Amino acid sequence: MAAAKNKQTTKSDQVPRAPVYLPTSNPPKPHIAFLIGMAVVTVIWFGLLVYLALQQVGTI
């Protein structure tokens, strides 16, 4: 029993350390197709929002 209590107290006494991330010489590069696709999705999304807003007003 005493040994189990000692293990628990030593774990709580330790200070948690933040992980260290080393810089990489080959970082991932952004994919241009993904950027274009997200731009298209954004334009369609805003277009749909404007269409629905105009429907609510009753101008369409």
C-alpha positions in Angstrom: 0.0 0.0 0.0 2.7 2.5 0.9 4.6 1.8 -2.3 1.5 2.6 -4.4 1.0 5.9 -2.5 4.7 6.7 -3.2 4.3 6.1 -6.9 1.3 8.4 -7.0 3.0 11.2 -5.2 6.1 11.0 -7.4 3.9 11.3 -10.5 2.1 14.3 -9.2 5.4 15.9 -8.1 6.8 15.8 -11.7 6.3 19.0 -13.7 4.6 18.3 -17.1 6.9 19.4 -19.9 5.7 20.8 -23.2 6.8 18.8 -26.3 9.6 20.2 -28.4 9.0 20.3 -32.1 12.1 20.4 -34.2 12.0 22.5 -37.4 11.9 20.5 -40.6 13.9 21.2 -43.7 11.0 20.0 -45.9 7.7 21.5 -44.8 4.5 20.6 -46.7 3.7 23.0 -49.5 0.1 24.3 -49.9 -1.7 22.6 -52.8 -3.0 25.2 -55.4 -5.9 23.0 -56.4 -7.1 22.9 -52.8 -6.9 26.7 -52.6 -8.9 27.1 -55.8 -11.5 24.5 -54.7 -12.0 26.3 -51.4 -12.4 29.7 -53.2 -15.0 28.1 -55.5 -16.9 26.6 -52.5 -16.8 30.0 -50.7 -18.2 31.8 -53.7 -21.0 29.3 -54.1 -21.8 29.4 -50.4 -22.1 33.2 -50.4 -24.1 33.1 -53.6 -26.5 30.7 -52.0 -26.8 32.9 -48.9 -27.6 35.9 -51.0 -30.1 34.0 -53.0 -31.9 32.8 -49.9 -31.8 36.2 -48.3 -33.4 37.8 -51.4 -36.0 35.1 -51.4 -36.9 36.0 -47.8 -37.2 39.7 -48.7 -39.4 38.7 -51.7 -37.5 40.4 -54.5 -36.9 37.2 -56.4 
